[in-house]
Amino acid sequence: MSGKLVSLSRARKARDREARRAEADANAAKFGRSKSEKARDEATSAREAARLDGHRRDEE
């Protein structure tokens, strides 16, 4: 049984550090946008919603 010795506390801390970094990256992508990017995304979603509603069939 010759394997690499691993400190469990260091492994746990490294795992937690990576999880926090991933969460921070997700938040940066979600909230770290300029005003024009937010407006563009909002306009795009409104345009897509209007297009989808335009294809709605009337129920009689």
Phi, psi and omega in degrees: 000076178254108180222176181278131178284135182232128174284119184294325180292322177292321179295319179295316180296321179295319178297315179295322179296318178294321179295317179295321180295319179296319179294320179295320178295320178295318179293323179295322179290326183280316187252345185268051181245154179283168181298320181291324177294319177297316180296319179297315180294322178293319179294321179296315180293324177294319179296319179294321178295319179295320179296318179295318178294330178292336179267003181290138179273141177282131178265126182246000000 
